[in-house]
Amino acid sequence: MVKIRYLGHACFTLEDQSKTIIIDPFLTGNPVAAEKSDSIKADLILVTHGHSDHLGDALFLSKKLGTPIFTTYELSVRLEKDGAKAVGGNHGGTYDFGFAKVKITWAVHSSSYGESLNVAGNPCGFVIKMGGKNIYHAGDTDVFYDMKLIGERNNLDVALLPIGGFYTMDSHDAIYAVEYLQPKIVIPMHYNTFPIIKADAMEFKKNVETKTKAKCIILKPGEFLEL
């Protein structure tokens, strides 16, 4: 069994028995965050790119807990210089952490690090194989046709997809992503944190379940789904 808990924006935890992964831990400064960074315990931190609303508290958590951050190579180097424990991979690569295998996938976006917005490599998504389930976190991205390949190769149980628009694909383009990925379940993310990414999740759910074979589950911050 894997428990997927939504902490707001694009942050999720995945729990399988005694192990926990946290993805894009933007908690401090997140107006909809369901947890404070001090309460987080994690065995692995995944970061899709360096923007502050995704990198979030990753550096703090890694230094406090001694937990590794898995991300793309260039960002990992910057994080290590600032005291994090980091593992830097790249697109197409898979790392076996023992309790989970994590593959880095493409995302169509940008990535920077720090207040000076220094370029930090390319953004990514992740396919996480944990507890016998395949979970795709798209990161910040537009829809792109290679999502079809991600779906065909990974038999996805769940896809976590942004729908807020402006910085990412909106809820209408995300329908194409669902069609390409063919997950059993889709969970929307990266919406309604700020006014500029306001979206109607119920409309998205209706369109997903009308136009695709997937089931759409809307999680409020703090809610969870057990697979």
N, CA and C atoms as a LAMMPS dump frame, in Angstrom:
ITEM: TIMESTEP
0
ITEM: NUMBER OF ATOMS
681
ITEM: BOX BOUNDS ff ff ff
-5.0000000000000000e+02 5.0000000000000000e+02
-5.0000000000000000e+02 5.0000000000000000e+02
-5.0000000000000000e+02 5.0000000000000000e+02
ITEM: ATOMS id mol type element x y z
1 1 1 N 0.84 -1.197 0
2 1 2 C 0 0 0
3 1 3 C 0.876 1.249 0
4 2 1 N 0.494 2.227 -0.795
5 2 2 C 1.156 3.531 -0.814
6 2 3 C 0.125 4.592 -0.466
7 3 1 N 0.499 5.456 0.442
8 3 2 C -0.365 6.565 0.848
9 3 3 C 0.169 7.843 0.229
10 4 1 N -0.663 8.487 -0.606
11 4 2 C -0.296 9.745 -1.247
12 4 3 C -1.001 10.867 -0.502
13 5 1 N -0.232 11.757 0.095
14 5 2 C -0.813 12.875 0.843
15 5 3 C -0.442 14.177 0.156
16 6 1 N -1.447 15.021 -0.039
17 6 2 C -1.259 16.315 -0.695
18 6 3 C -1.035 17.373 0.378
19 7 1 N 0.092 18.091 0.271
20 7 2 C 0.406 19.134 1.247
21 7 3 C 0.209 20.539 0.693
22 8 1 N -0.308 20.632 -0.53
23 8 2 C -0.574 21.934 -1.135
24 8 3 C 0.385 22.266 -2.255
25 9 1 N -0.097 23.036 -3.241
26 9 2 C 0.654 23.471 -4.415
27 9 3 C 1.106 22.249 -5.217
28 10 1 N 2.406 21.921 -5.238
29 10 2 C 2.869 20.718 -5.943
30 10 3 C 3.547 19.75 -4.991
31 11 1 N 3.324 19.929 -3.698
32 11 2 C 3.996 19.121 -2.673
33 11 3 C 3.142 17.926 -2.257
34 12 1 N 3.757 16.749 -2.323
35 12 2 C 3.115 15.513 -1.902
36 12 3 C 4.091 14.697 -1.065
37 13 1 N 3.545 13.878 -0.176
38 13 2 C 4.344 12.825 0.431
39 13 3 C 3.814 11.48 -0.042
40 14 1 N 4.734 10.543 -0.236
41 14 2 C 4.398 9.164 -0.568
42 14 3 C 4.919 8.302 0.574
43 15 1 N 4.04 7.516 1.172
44 15 2 C 4.432 6.683 2.303
45 15 3 C 4.15 5.218 1.988
46 16 1 N 5.157 4.375 2.262
47 16 2 C 5.031 2.931 2.107
48 16 3 C 5.648 2.279 3.332
49 17 1 N 4.798 1.767 4.201
50 17 2 C 5.252 1.168 5.456
51 17 3 C 6.068 2.185 6.248
52 18 1 N 7.38 1.984 6.387
53 18 2 C 8.165 2.863 7.254
54 18 3 C 8.924 3.946 6.501
55 19 1 N 8.754 4.05 5.184
56 19 2 C 9.521 4.985 4.379
57 19 3 C 8.631 6.088 3.811
58 20 1 N 9.198 7.305 3.737
59 20 2 C 8.449 8.461 3.239
60 20 3 C 9.286 9.252 2.251
61 21 1 N 8.666 9.596 1.128
62 21 2 C 9.246 10.506 0.142
63 21 3 C 8.445 11.794 0.169
64 22 1 N 9.132 12.936 0.13
65 22 2 C 8.441 14.208 -0.046
66 22 3 C 8.895 14.825 -1.359
67 23 1 N 7.943 15.349 -2.127
68 23 2 C 8.208 15.913 -3.442
69 23 3 C 7.917 17.408 -3.419
70 24 1 N 8.858 18.197 -3.916
71 24 2 C 8.713 19.654 -4.033
72 24 3 C 8.168 20.285 -2.747
73 25 1 N 8.971 20.249 -1.664
74 25 2 C 8.476 20.631 -0.33
75 25 3 C 8.382 22.139 -0.087
76 26 1 N 7.512 22.792 -0.84
77 26 2 C 7.228 24.21 -0.642
78 26 3 C 6.184 24.331 0.471
79 27 1 N 6.659 24.579 1.687
80 27 2 C 5.793 24.679 2.862
81 27 3 C 5.872 26.075 3.477
82 28 1 N 7.069 26.524 3.8
83 28 2 C 7.244 27.865 4.335
84 28 3 C 6.91 28.892 3.254
85 29 1 N 5.971 29.777 3.574
86 29 2 C 5.543 30.774 2.603
87 29 3 C 4.434 30.317 1.684
88 30 1 N 4.013 29.079 1.816
89 30 2 C 2.915 28.539 1.015
90 30 3 C 1.599 28.803 1.75
91 31 1 N 0.722 29.639 1.198
92 31 2 C -0.506 30.004 1.915
93 31 3 C -1.495 28.864 2.109
94 32 1 N -1.321 27.751 1.398
95 32 2 C -2.257 26.63 1.542
96 32 3 C -1.579 25.387 2.116
97 33 1 N -0.353 25.517 2.601
98 33 2 C 0.386 24.355 3.094
99 33 3 C -0.323 23.681 4.255
100 34 1 N -0.353 22.341 4.216
101 34 2 C -1.028 21.571 5.26
102 34 3 C -0.091 21.181 6.396
103 35 1 N 1.211 21.436 6.239
104 35 2 C 2.185 21.112 7.277
105 35 3 C 3.214 22.223 7.368
106 36 1 N 3.898 22.287 8.5
107 36 2 C 5.061 23.155 8.645
108 36 3 C 6.315 22.302 8.435
109 37 1 N 7.365 22.932 7.972
110 37 2 C 8.574 22.181 7.651
111 37 3 C 9.146 21.46 8.87
112 38 1 N 8.963 22.036 10.071
113 38 2 C 9.506 21.416 11.286
114 38 3 C 8.878 20.06 11.591
115 39 1 N 7.67 19.814 11.066
116 39 2 C 6.966 18.565 11.374
117 39 3 C 7.262 17.45 10.372
118 40 1 N 8.012 17.755 9.315
119 40 2 C 8.243 16.792 8.242
120 40 3 C 9.354 15.809 8.606
121 41 1 N 9.07 14.527 8.376
122 41 2 C 10.071 13.466 8.445
123 41 3 C 10.075 12.77 7.087
124 42 1 N 11.233 12.642 6.493
125 42 2 C 11.288 12.038 5.161
126 42 3 C 12.599 11.293 4.97
127 43 1 N 12.536 10.215 4.2
128 43 2 C 13.713 9.415 3.871
129 43 3 C 14.317 9.808 2.533
130 44 1 N 13.56 10.567 1.743
131 44 2 C 14.025 11.014 0.437
132 44 3 C 13.253 12.274 0.058
133 45 1 N 13.973 13.231 -0.514
134 45 2 C 13.37 14.472 -1.003
135 45 3 C 13.562 14.515 -2.516
136 46 1 N 12.495 14.709 -3.259
137 46 2 C 12.562 14.868 -4.709
138 46 3 C 12.241 16.31 -5.064
139 47 1 N 13.057 16.909 -5.93
140 47 2 C 12.844 18.294 -6.344
141 47 3 C 12.857 18.361 -7.865
142 48 1 N 11.774 18.867 -8.441
143 48 2 C 11.64 18.892 -9.897
144 48 3 C 12.433 20.013 -10.554
145 49 1 N 12.611 21.136 -9.847
146 49 2 C 13.395 22.252 -10.388
147 49 3 C 13.633 23.26 -9.265
148 50 1 N 14.441 24.285 -9.572
149 50 2 C 14.927 25.152 -8.514
150 50 3 C 14.055 26.321 -8.128
151 51 1 N 12.926 26.545 -8.771
152 51 2 C 12.077 27.676 -8.41
153 51 3 C 11.621 27.547 -6.954
154 52 1 N 11.499 28.67 -6.285
155 52 2 C 11.29 28.668 -4.836
156 52 3 C 10 27.987 -4.41
157 53 1 N 8.994 27.953 -5.288
158 53 2 C 7.724 27.306 -4.924
159 53 3 C 7.77 25.796 -5.158
160 54 1 N 8.963 25.269 -5.455
161 54 2 C 9.146 23.822 -5.597
162 54 3 C 10.333 23.341 -4.769
163 55 1 N 11.446 24.04 -4.88
164 55 2 C 12.581 23.74 -4.016
165 55 3 C 12.201 23.957 -2.557
166 56 1 N 11.528 25.059 -2.3
167 56 2 C 10.944 25.309 -0.984
168 56 3 C 11.891 25.052 0.172
169 57 1 N 11.506 24.124 1.044
170 57 2 C 12.257 23.812 2.259
171 57 3 C 13.212 22.633 2.086
172 58 1 N 13.522 22.262 0.849
173 58 2 C 14.349 21.079 0.612
174 58 3 C 15.718 21.195 1.268
175 59 1 N 16.357 22.342 1.129
176 59 2 C 17.684 22.53 1.709
177 59 3 C 17.624 22.423 3.233
178 60 1 N 16.642 23.077 3.837
179 60 2 C 16.45 23.015 5.293
180 60 3 C 16.241 21.576 5.744
181 61 1 N 15.373 20.844 5.064
182 61 2 C 15.051 19.477 5.473
183 61 3 C 16.251 18.552 5.314
184 62 1 N 16.991 18.711 4.213
185 62 2 C 18.153 17.864 4.001
186 62 3 C 19.197 18.082 5.085
187 63 1 N 19.455 19.337 5.431
188 63 2 C 20.459 19.643 6.445
189 63 3 C 20.003 19.212 7.835
190 64 1 N 18.715 19.366 8.115
191 64 2 C 18.187 19.006 9.431
192 64 3 C 18.117 17.492 9.619
193 65 1 N 17.626 16.784 8.605
194 65 2 C 17.358 15.352 8.721
195 65 3 C 18.484 14.477 8.189
196 66 1 N 19.393 15.07 7.422
197 66 2 C 20.411 14.268 6.752
198 66 3 C 19.851 13.479 5.596
199 67 1 N 18.745 13.953 5.054
200 67 2 C 18.02 13.247 3.991
201 67 3 C 18.525 13.689 2.619
202 68 1 N 18.756 12.755 1.701
203 68 2 C 19.232 13.151 0.369
204 68 3 C 18.143 13.801 -0.471
205 69 1 N 18.572 14.764 -1.27
206 69 2 C 17.717 15.368 -2.29
207 69 3 C 18.094 14.76 -3.627
208 70 1 N 17.117 14.213 -4.331
209 70 2 C 17.348 13.691 -5.683
210 70 3 C 16.761 14.688 -6.663
211 71 1 N 17.608 15.176 -7.574
212 71 2 C 17.179 16.164 -8.549
213 71 3 C 18.132 16.101 -9.737
214 72 1 N 18.034 17.049 -10.651
215 72 2 C 18.935 17.065 -11.79
216 72 3 C 20.323 17.54 -11.359
217 73 1 N 21.313 17.163 -12.15
218 73 2 C 22.708 17.302 -11.748
219 73 3 C 23.099 18.733 -11.372
220 74 1 N 22.82 19.695 -12.244
221 74 2 C 23.263 21.069 -12
222 74 3 C 22.681 21.631 -10.71
223 75 1 N 21.409 21.358 -10.461
224 75 2 C 20.795 21.833 -9.222
225 75 3 C 21.386 21.125 -8.018
226 76 1 N 21.684 19.842 -8.154
227 76 2 C 22.267 19.101 -7.032
228 76 3 C 23.62 19.682 -6.626
229 77 1 N 24.416 20.101 -7.599
230 77 2 C 25.723 20.688 -7.299
231 77 3 C 25.557 21.974 -6.493
232 78 1 N 24.606 22.809 -6.876
233 78 2 C 24.361 24.058 -6.157
234 78 3 C 23.88 23.774 -4.728
235 79 1 N 23.03 22.783 -4.59
236 79 2 C 22.515 22.445 -3.265
237 79 3 C 23.608 21.876 -2.363
238 80 1 N 24.474 21.045 -2.922
239 80 2 C 25.586 20.496 -2.148
240 80 3 C 26.511 21.597 -1.645
241 81 1 N 26.761 22.601 -2.469
242 81 2 C 27.619 23.713 -2.063
243 81 3 C 27.016 24.479 -0.895
244 82 1 N 25.673 24.433 -0.777
245 82 2 C 24.997 25.119 0.326
246 82 3 C 24.723 24.193 1.512
247 83 1 N 25.289 22.98 1.487
248 83 2 C 25.241 22.11 2.661
249 83 3 C 24.258 20.972 2.62
250 84 1 N 23.562 20.798 1.502
251 84 2 C 22.61 19.688 1.393
252 84 3 C 23.33 18.389 1.058
253 85 1 N 22.677 17.299 1.349
254 85 2 C 23.089 15.992 0.855
255 85 3 C 22.283 15.76 -0.414
256 86 1 N 22.965 15.646 -1.56
257 86 2 C 22.232 15.605 -2.827
258 86 3 C 22.74 14.505 -3.744
259 87 1 N 21.829 13.988 -4.549
260 87 2 C 22.133 13.017 -5.597
261 87 3 C 21.68 13.639 -6.905
262 88 1 N 22.608 13.847 -7.829
263 88 2 C 22.273 14.506 -9.084
264 88 3 C 22.212 13.534 -10.24
265 89 1 N 21.037 13.344 -10.795
266 89 2 C 20.868 12.496 -11.962
267 89 3 C 20.572 13.337 -13.187
268 90 1 N 20.018 12.715 -14.197
269 90 2 C 19.605 13.466 -15.37
270 90 3 C 18.505 12.712 -16.101
271 91 1 N 17.934 13.362 -17.098
272 91 2 C 16.742 12.868 -17.77
273 91 3 C 16.981 11.492 -18.394
274 92 1 N 16.068 10.582 -18.1
275 92 2 C 16.176 9.207 -18.573
276 92 3 C 16.831 8.28 -17.578
277 93 1 N 17.51 8.857 -16.581
278 93 2 C 18.199 8.039 -15.585
279 93 3 C 17.278 7.595 -14.466
280 94 1 N 17.582 6.441 -13.895
281 94 2 C 16.826 5.887 -12.77
282 94 3 C 17.786 5.593 -11.626
283 95 1 N 17.384 5.929 -10.416
284 95 2 C 18.188 5.629 -9.229
285 95 3 C 17.372 4.734 -8.306
286 96 1 N 17.986 3.656 -7.843
287 96 2 C 17.326 2.713 -6.947
288 96 3 C 17.718 3.054 -5.509
289 97 1 N 16.755 3.553 -4.743
290 97 2 C 17.007 3.914 -3.353
291 97 3 C 16.7 2.76 -2.396
292 98 1 N 16.4 1.594 -2.938
293 98 2 C 16.084 0.432 -2.116
294 98 3 C 14.6 0.297 -1.88
295 99 1 N 14.003 1.29 -1.281
296 99 2 C 12.555 1.273 -1.026
297 99 3 C 11.771 1.884 -2.18
298 100 1 N 12.466 2.523 -3.126
299 100 2 C 11.801 3.129 -4.286
300 100 3 C 12.807 3.298 -5.416
301 101 1 N 12.318 3.137 -6.652
302 101 2 C 13.104 3.468 -7.828
303 101 3 C 12.517 4.736 -8.435
304 102 1 N 13.389 5.697 -8.722
305 102 2 C 12.926 6.994 -9.217
306 102 3 C 13.592 7.302 -10.551
307 103 1 N 12.773 7.516 -11.57
308 103 2 C 13.26 7.856 -12.915
309 103 3 C 13.004 9.331 -13.18
310 104 1 N 14.002 10.007 -13.705
311 104 2 C 13.863 11.421 -14.063
312 104 3 C 13.309 11.526 -15.482
313 105 1 N 12.239 12.295 -15.64
314 105 2 C 11.609 12.497 -16.943
315 105 3 C 11.701 13.966 -17.349
316 106 1 N 11.412 14.22 -18.603
317 106 2 C 11.426 15.599 -19.091
318 106 3 C 10.243 16.393 -18.551
319 107 1 N 10.419 17.708 -18.492
320 107 2 C 9.342 18.66 -18.248
321 107 3 C 9.641 19.881 -19.104
322 108 1 N 8.61 20.541 -19.577
323 108 2 C 8.783 21.716 -20.426
324 108 3 C 8.543 22.953 -19.566
325 109 1 N 9.644 23.528 -19.078
326 109 2 C 9.564 24.641 -18.132
327 109 3 C 10.942 25.293 -18.076
328 110 1 N 11.329 25.856 -16.949
329 110 2 C 12.667 26.411 -16.744
330 110 3 C 13.09 26.088 -15.319
331 111 1 N 14.345 26.406 -14.98
332 111 2 C 14.827 26.136 -13.63
333 111 3 C 15.901 27.146 -13.271
334 112 1 N 15.828 27.672 -12.049
335 112 2 C 16.845 28.601 -11.554
336 112 3 C 17 28.374 -10.065
337 113 1 N 18.055 28.971 -9.501
338 113 2 C 18.348 28.731 -8.09
339 113 3 C 18.768 30.027 -7.413
340 114 1 N 18.143 30.32 -6.289
341 114 2 C 18.528 31.476 -5.494
342 114 3 C 17.897 32.774 -5.96
343 115 1 N 18.111 33.818 -5.164
344 115 2 C 17.504 35.113 -5.446
345 115 3 C 18.035 35.737 -6.736
346 116 1 N 19.265 35.374 -7.123
347 116 2 C 19.834 35.915 -8.351
348 116 3 C 19.326 35.186 -9.592
349 117 1 N 18.518 34.155 -9.391
350 117 2 C 17.912 33.381 -10.484
351 117 3 C 18.955 32.795 -11.433
352 118 1 N 20.037 32.288 -10.863
353 118 2 C 21.039 31.615 -11.68
354 118 3 C 20.438 30.355 -12.299
355 119 1 N 20.723 30.122 -13.561
356 119 2 C 20.201 28.953 -14.248
357 119 3 C 20.691 27.686 -13.545
358 120 1 N 19.793 26.745 -13.339
359 120 2 C 20.129 25.517 -12.61
360 120 3 C 19.732 24.291 -13.425
361 121 1 N 20.27 24.183 -14.632
362 121 2 C 19.974 23.029 -15.462
363 121 3 C 18.559 23.057 -15.989
364 122 1 N 18.049 21.882 -16.295
365 122 2 C 16.702 21.747 -16.843
366 122 3 C 15.738 21.212 -15.792
367 123 1 N 14.459 21.567 -15.898
368 123 2 C 13.451 21.031 -14.986
369 123 3 C 13.162 19.573 -15.313
370 124 1 N 12.44 18.918 -14.427
371 124 2 C 12.13 17.509 -14.668
372 124 3 C 10.817 17.118 -14.007
373 125 1 N 10.391 15.918 -14.31
374 125 2 C 9.343 15.218 -13.578
375 125 3 C 9.942 13.928 -13.061
376 126 1 N 9.127 13.13 -12.378
377 126 2 C 9.606 11.866 -11.833
378 126 3 C 8.569 10.77 -12.038
379 127 1 N 9.035 9.566 -12.37
380 127 2 C 8.218 8.359 -12.229
381 127 3 C 8.774 7.603 -11.037
382 128 1 N 7.927 7.407 -10.042
383 128 2 C 8.342 6.772 -8.79
384 128 3 C 7.7 5.401 -8.694
385 129 1 N 8.528 4.376 -8.585
386 129 2 C 8.044 3.005 -8.411
387 129 3 C 8.242 2.658 -6.94
388 130 1 N 7.123 2.524 -6.222
389 130 2 C 7.17 2.346 -4.774
390 130 3 C 5.98 1.498 -4.336
391 131 1 N 6.237 0.517 -3.51
392 131 2 C 5.151 -0.303 -2.988
393 131 3 C 4.322 -0.993 -4.056
394 132 1 N 4.963 -1.309 -5.183
395 132 2 C 4.244 -1.972 -6.267
396 132 3 C 3.389 -1.045 -7.105
397 133 1 N 3.517 0.27 -6.911
398 133 2 C 2.737 1.262 -7.663
399 133 3 C 3.657 2.172 -8.461
400 134 1 N 3.131 2.693 -9.572
401 134 2 C 3.864 3.622 -10.434
402 134 3 C 3.183 4.986 -10.388
403 135 1 N 3.912 5.97 -9.891
404 135 2 C 3.347 7.301 -9.667
405 135 3 C 4.177 8.327 -10.431
406 136 1 N 3.519 9.147 -11.228
407 136 2 C 4.181 10.167 -12.038
408 136 3 C 3.877 11.544 -11.477
409 137 1 N 4.925 12.276 -11.112
410 137 2 C 4.801 13.679 -10.722
411 137 3 C 5.386 14.487 -11.875
412 138 1 N 4.543 15.278 -12.533
413 138 2 C 4.951 15.955 -13.767
414 138 3 C 5.835 17.164 -13.518
415 139 1 N 5.891 17.677 -12.282
416 139 2 C 6.569 18.942 -12.058
417 139 3 C 5.799 20.062 -12.738
418 140 1 N 6.47 21.2 -12.914
419 140 2 C 5.875 22.291 -13.684
420 140 3 C 6.13 22.011 -15.158
421 141 1 N 5.076 21.956 -15.945
422 141 2 C 5.273 21.638 -17.355
423 141 3 C 4.087 22.04 -18.215
424 142 1 N 4.364 22.249 -19.473
425 142 2 C 3.343 22.28 -20.506
426 142 3 C 3.066 20.832 -20.891
427 143 1 N 1.995 20.591 -21.598
428 143 2 C 1.773 19.264 -22.159
429 143 3 C 2.783 19.052 -23.286
430 144 1 N 3.305 17.831 -23.425
431 144 2 C 4.214 17.523 -24.518
432 144 3 C 3.96 16.086 -24.963
433 145 1 N 4.198 15.83 -26.243
434 145 2 C 3.756 14.566 -26.835
435 145 3 C 4.498 13.364 -26.265
436 146 1 N 5.72 13.554 -25.758
437 146 2 C 6.451 12.424 -25.184
438 146 3 C 5.831 11.913 -23.886
439 147 1 N 4.84 12.607 -23.371
440 147 2 C 4.077 12.05 -22.253
441 147 3 C 3.458 10.714 -22.65
442 148 1 N 3.154 10.584 -23.913
443 148 2 C 2.588 9.326 -24.412
444 148 3 C 3.562 8.169 -24.167
445 149 1 N 4.847 8.429 -24.382
446 149 2 C 5.872 7.414 -24.148
447 149 3 C 5.999 7.104 -22.656
448 150 1 N 5.913 8.131 -21.818
449 150 2 C 5.954 7.912 -20.37
450 150 3 C 4.82 6.987 -19.957
451 151 1 N 3.635 7.236 -20.493
452 151 2 C 2.482 6.402 -20.17
453 151 3 C 2.623 4.978 -20.682
454 152 1 N 3.086 4.841 -21.917
455 152 2 C 3.203 3.508 -22.515
456 152 3 C 4.235 2.647 -21.794
457 153 1 N 5.285 3.251 -21.293
458 153 2 C 6.386 2.485 -20.699
459 153 3 C 6.198 2.195 -19.216
460 154 1 N 5.291 2.905 -18.543
461 154 2 C 5.272 2.815 -17.08
462 154 3 C 3.958 2.353 -16.46
463 155 1 N 2.908 2.135 -17.249
464 155 2 C 1.654 1.617 -16.695
465 155 3 C 1.295 2.36 -15.408
466 156 1 N 1.011 3.642 -15.542
467 156 2 C 0.869 4.529 -14.394
468 156 3 C -0.395 4.256 -13.588
469 157 1 N -0.197 4.135 -12.29
470 157 2 C -1.346 4.059 -11.386
471 157 3 C -1.905 5.442 -11.102
472 158 1 N -1.004 6.419 -10.939
473 158 2 C -1.424 7.786 -10.613
474 158 3 C -0.554 8.782 -11.365
475 159 1 N -1.175 9.844 -11.87
476 159 2 C -0.446 10.982 -12.432
477 159 3 C -0.832 12.24 -11.65
478 160 1 N 0.172 12.955 -11.184
479 160 2 C -0.004 14.216 -10.476
480 160 3 C 0.311 15.33 -11.462
481 161 1 N -0.719 16.101 -11.867
482 161 2 C -0.576 17.027 -12.989
483 161 3 C -0.948 18.457 -12.615
484 162 1 N -0.134 19.443 -13.049
485 162 2 C -0.505 20.846 -12.838
486 162 3 C -1.652 21.24 -13.747
487 163 1 N -2.539 22.094 -13.227
488 163 2 C -3.675 22.537 -14.039
489 163 3 C -3.899 24.049 -13.958
490 164 1 N -3.019 24.776 -13.278
491 164 2 C -3.293 26.175 -12.962
492 164 3 C -3.074 27.175 -14.071
493 165 1 N -2.389 26.769 -15.145
494 165 2 C -2.128 27.711 -16.213
495 165 3 C -1.08 28.75 -15.822
496 166 1 N -0.841 29.694 -16.688
497 166 2 C 0.11 30.798 -16.579
498 166 3 C 1.56 30.314 -16.542
499 167 1 N 1.942 29.585 -15.507
500 167 2 C 3.305 29.04 -15.424
501 167 3 C 3.389 27.614 -15.987
502 168 1 N 2.26 26.95 -16.117
503 168 2 C 2.192 25.56 -16.562
504 168 3 C 1.01 25.398 -17.515
505 169 1 N 0.806 24.166 -17.973
506 169 2 C -0.409 23.889 -18.735
507 169 3 C -1.638 24.175 -17.869
508 170 1 N -2.73 24.537 -18.526
509 170 2 C -3.967 24.76 -17.794
510 170 3 C -4.814 23.487 -17.774
511 171 1 N -5.99 23.583 -17.21
512 171 2 C -6.83 22.393 -17.038
513 171 3 C -7.284 21.806 -18.372
514 172 1 N -7.368 22.64 -19.411
515 172 2 C -7.784 22.133 -20.722
516 172 3 C -6.649 21.369 -21.398
517 173 1 N -5.447 21.928 -21.356
518 173 2 C -4.304 21.216 -21.93
519 173 3 C -3.964 19.967 -21.13
520 174 1 N -4.236 19.998 -19.835
521 174 2 C -3.947 18.831 -19
522 174 3 C -4.793 17.621 -19.393
523 175 1 N -5.929 17.85 -20.033
524 175 2 C -6.727 16.724 -20.536
525 175 3 C -5.941 15.94 -21.582
526 176 1 N -5.211 16.657 -22.446
527 176 2 C -4.351 15.972 -23.429
528 176 3 C -3.276 15.159 -22.716
529 177 1 N -2.733 15.72 -21.629
530 177 2 C -1.723 14.983 -20.859
531 177 3 C -2.297 13.683 -20.314
532 178 1 N -3.523 13.725 -19.821
533 178 2 C -4.168 12.517 -19.308
534 178 3 C -4.359 11.503 -20.44
535 179 1 N -4.767 11.974 -21.607
536 179 2 C -4.958 11.073 -22.747
537 179 3 C -3.637 10.414 -23.145
538 180 1 N -2.539 11.171 -23.109
539 180 2 C -1.237 10.616 -23.475
540 180 3 C -0.725 9.635 -22.417
541 181 1 N -0.88 10.001 -21.15
542 181 2 C -0.297 9.222 -20.049
543 181 3 C -1.103 7.977 -19.709
544 182 1 N -2.411 8.047 -19.88
545 182 2 C -3.329 6.949 -19.579
546 182 3 C -3.155 6.389 -18.152
547 183 1 N -3.142 7.238 -17.151
548 183 2 C -3.066 6.733 -15.777
549 183 3 C -4.425 6.198 -15.337
550 184 1 N -4.417 5.379 -14.314
551 184 2 C -5.689 4.926 -13.74
552 184 3 C -6.354 6.066 -12.972
553 185 1 N -5.533 6.853 -12.297
554 185 2 C -6.029 7.963 -11.477
555 185 3 C -5.213 9.208 -11.782
556 186 1 N -5.848 10.359 -11.847
557 186 2 C -5.15 11.628 -11.977
558 186 3 C -5.532 12.524 -10.8
559 187 1 N -4.544 13.197 -10.232
560 187 2 C -4.757 14.139 -9.141
561 187 3 C -4.238 15.498 -9.593
562 188 1 N -5.083 16.526 -9.618
563 188 2 C -4.618 17.855 -10.034
564 188 3 C -3.786 18.528 -8.938
565 189 1 N -2.845 19.365 -9.378
566 189 2 C -1.99 20.104 -8.45
567 189 3 C -1.637 21.448 -9.083
568 190 1 N -0.881 22.256 -8.344
569 190 2 C -0.375 23.536 -8.829
570 190 3 C -1.511 24.434 -9.336
571 191 1 N -2.502 24.609 -8.481
572 191 2 C -3.621 25.503 -8.797
573 191 3 C -4.18 26.066 -7.497
574 192 1 N -4.736 27.282 -7.578
575 192 2 C -5.413 27.961 -6.464
576 192 3 C -4.505 28.288 -5.28
577 193 1 N -3.195 28.143 -5.438
578 193 2 C -2.289 28.598 -4.389
579 193 3 C -2.25 30.119 -4.377
580 194 1 N -2.229 30.703 -5.565
581 194 2 C -2.208 32.145 -5.771
582 194 3 C -3.269 32.495 -6.813
583 195 1 N -3.786 33.724 -6.808
584 195 2 C -4.849 34.095 -7.766
585 195 3 C -4.469 33.861 -9.223
586 196 1 N -3.2 34.029 -9.564
587 196 2 C -2.797 33.926 -10.967
588 196 3 C -2.904 32.498 -11.505
589 197 1 N -2.988 31.507 -10.619
590 197 2 C -3.132 30.112 -11.077
591 197 3 C -4.467 29.522 -10.591
592 198 1 N -5.466 30.353 -10.575
593 198 2 C -6.804 29.897 -10.182
594 198 3 C -7.361 28.969 -11.247
595 199 1 N -7.947 27.853 -10.811
596 199 2 C -8.528 26.882 -11.742
597 199 3 C -9.692 26.172 -11.064
598 200 1 N -10.596 25.658 -11.884
599 200 2 C -11.772 24.934 -11.401
600 200 3 C -11.478 23.432 -11.459
601 201 1 N -11.121 22.87 -10.326
602 201 2 C -10.768 21.449 -10.284
603 201 3 C -11.964 20.552 -10.57
604 202 1 N -13.141 20.979 -10.186
605 202 2 C -14.327 20.163 -10.444
606 202 3 C -14.622 20.078 -11.937
607 203 1 N -14.409 21.162 -12.658
608 203 2 C -14.582 21.128 -14.112
609 203 3 C -13.544 20.196 -14.736
610 204 1 N -12.306 20.268 -14.23
611 204 2 C -11.264 19.375 -14.714
612 204 3 C -11.651 17.917 -14.478
613 205 1 N -12.143 17.626 -13.304
614 205 2 C -12.564 16.258 -12.973
615 205 3 C -13.647 15.786 -13.942
616 206 1 N -14.626 16.649 -14.191
617 206 2 C -15.714 16.282 -15.103
618 206 3 C -15.169 15.971 -16.495
619 207 1 N -14.255 16.791 -16.99
620 207 2 C -13.698 16.583 -18.322
621 207 3 C -12.831 15.331 -18.392
622 208 1 N -12.042 15.099 -17.339
623 208 2 C -11.212 13.892 -17.3
624 208 3 C -12.083 12.647 -17.398
625 209 1 N -13.122 12.602 -16.59
626 209 2 C -13.923 11.386 -16.496
627 209 3 C -14.903 11.242 -17.657
628 210 1 N -15.127 12.334 -18.402
629 210 2 C -15.967 12.276 -19.595
630 210 3 C -15.16 11.898 -20.834
631 211 1 N -13.932 12.435 -20.909
632 211 2 C -13.15 12.322 -22.134
633 211 3 C -12.068 11.239 -22.096
634 212 1 N -11.754 10.725 -20.915
635 212 2 C -10.701 9.714 -20.799
636 212 3 C -11.203 8.546 -19.947
637 213 1 N -10.375 7.538 -19.81
638 213 2 C -10.718 6.385 -18.982
639 213 3 C -10.257 6.549 -17.534
640 214 1 N -9.571 7.644 -17.24
641 214 2 C -9.018 7.854 -15.907
642 214 3 C -10.082 8.335 -14.927
643 215 1 N -9.823 8.074 -13.653
644 215 2 C -10.619 8.631 -12.575
645 215 3 C -9.862 9.816 -11.998
646 216 1 N -10.541 10.911 -11.763
647 216 2 C -9.908 12.101 -11.2
648 216 3 C -10.292 12.231 -9.727
649 217 1 N -9.286 12.333 -8.89
650 217 2 C -9.511 12.51 -7.46
651 217 3 C -8.921 13.845 -7.043
652 218 1 N -9.76 14.7 -6.484
653 218 2 C -9.326 16.016 -6.014
654 218 3 C -9 15.918 -4.533
655 219 1 N -7.769 16.232 -4.185
656 219 2 C -7.355 16.243 -2.786
657 219 3 C -7.19 17.676 -2.314
658 220 1 N -7.779 18 -1.189
659 220 2 C -7.505 19.273 -0.547
660 220 3 C -6.215 19.132 0.252
661 221 1 N -5.494 20.241 0.482
662 221 2 C -4.27 20.147 1.275
663 221 3 C -4.511 19.444 2.61
664 222 1 N -3.732 18.427 2.867
665 222 2 C -3.88 17.624 4.085
666 222 3 C -4.587 16.304 3.848
667 223 1 N -5.315 16.172 2.744
668 223 2 C -6.029 14.927 2.451
669 223 3 C -5.106 13.929 1.768
670 224 1 N -5.508 12.657 1.801
671 224 2 C -4.664 11.61 1.241
672 224 3 C -5.479 10.571 0.513
673 225 1 N -4.773 9.821 -0.329
674 225 2 C -5.339 8.704 -1.071
675 225 3 C -4.475 7.472 -0.781
676 226 1 N -5.113 6.349 -0.487
677 226 2 C -4.385 5.1 -0.281
678 226 3 C -4.567 4.216 -1.504
679 227 1 N -3.462 3.733 -2.032
680 227 2 C -3.496 2.838 -3.192
681 227 3 C -3.315 1.404 -2.755
